[in-house]
Amino acid sequence: MVERFAAEEPGLENPTVTPIPGDVVYFSFNGGMLDRRFKEEKGIEALPGVIDLAIFYGRNNLLLNGDVGWVPGNVYGTIVDGLDRMAEACNDVWRSGSVGERLVYQRFEQ
């Protein structure tokens, strides 16, 4: 979760609630949409809203939150090379923890 960085939120554009492996998805959450305790843990409680940039590397994703319903996100990119290595690394972080890990988004021109 990061602070909003756009001058104006894009709204829903190319939205999905069922991302597929390789999708890179932009979520915008208003301040009231997230759990108070979660916001305090992440140090984002004073922000009016936050952005979540998510990478989907597995199958059977369904963006449904029991408290708020469907949570659509904007698909703005696709990982086309190295998704298998990315999935392996993500599964390792899931099992071993994220201490010392850093995820950087960078676009490479071909």
C-alpha positions in Angstrom: 0.0 0.0 0.0 1.4 3.4 -1.0 0.2 6.9 -0.9 -1.8 8.1 -3.8 0.4 9.5 -6.5 -1.9 10.6 -9.3 -3.2 14.2 -9.5 -6.6 12.7 -10.2 -7.7 9.1 -9.7 -8.3 7.3 -13.1 -11.5 5.6 -12.0 -12.3 2.2 -13.4 -10.5 1.5 -16.7 -10.0 -2.0 -18.0 -11.4 -3.4 -14.6 -11.4 -6.9 -13.5 -12.6 -8.9 -10.4 -11.0 -12.1 -11.8 -7.3 -11.4 -12.6 -5.3 -14.0 -14.4 -1.7 -15.0 -14.0 0.6 -12.2 -15.2 -1.9 -9.4 -14.6 -0.6 -6.2 -12.9 -3.5 -4.5 -11.2 -4.0 -1.0 -9.7 -6.4 -0.7 -6.8 -7.5 2.6 -5.2 -8.9 2.4 -1.7 -10.6 5.3 0.0 -9.7 5.8 3.7 -12.9 4.3 5.0 -12.7 1.1 3.0 -9.8 -0.4 4.9 -9.8 -1.8 8.4 -8.7 0.7 11.1 -6.2 -1.7 12.7 -4.7 -2.6 9.3 -4.2 1.1 8.5 -2.5 1.6 11.9 -0.2 -1.4 11.4 0.9 -0.1 8.0 1.2 3.5 9.2 -1.3 4.8 6.6 -4.1 5.8 9.0 -3.7 9.6 8.3 -4.0 9.2 4.5 -7.3 9.9 2.7 -6.8 6.9 0.6 -4.1 4.5 -0.7 -3.0 2.6 -3.8 -2.3 -1.1 -4.0 -0.2 -2.3 -7.0 -0.7 -6.0 -7.2 0.9 -8.8 -9.3 -1.1 -11.9 -9.9 1.0 -15.0 -10.5 -1.5 -17.8 -9.7 -4.9 -19.0 -10.9 -8.4 -18.8 -9.4 -8.3 -15.2 -8.1 -11.6 -13.8 -7.2 -11.6 -10.2 -5.8 -14.4 -10.5 -3.3 -14.3 -9.0 0.2 -16.8 -10.2 2.7 -17.3 -6.8 4.2 -17.6 -4.6 1.0 -18.3 -7.0 -1.9 -16.6 -7.0 -5.2 -13.2 -5.2 -5.3 -12.5 -4.3 -9.0 -9.0 -3.3 -10.0 -7.6 -1.8 -13.2 -5.4 -4.2 -15.2 -2.6 -1.9 -16.5 0.1 -4.3 -17.4 1.0 -7.9 -18.1 4.1 -9.8 -17.1 5.1 -11.6 -20.4 8.5 -12.9 -19.5 9.7 -14.6 -16.3 6.3 -15.1 -14.7 7.3 -18.6 -13.6 10.4 -17.2 -11.8 8.3 -14.4 -10.3 5.7 -16.9 -9.0 8.5 -19.0 -7.4 9.9 -15.9 -5.6 6.4 -14.8 -4.5 5.6 -18.2 -3.1 9.0 -18.1 -1.2 8.1 -14.7 0.3 4.6 -16.1 1.2 6.2 -19.1 3.0 9.4 -17.4 4.5 8.3 -13.9 5.1 9.1 -10.5 3.5 11.8 -9.2 5.8 14.6 -7.9 3.7 12.6 -8.1 0.4 11.8 -5.2 -1.9 9.6 -5.0 -4.9 10.3 -2.4 -7.5 8.1 -1.6 -10.5 10.1 -0.6 -13.6 9.2 -0.6 -17.2 11.7 -1.8 -19.8 11.3 -0.7 -23.4 11.8 -3.3 -26.1 
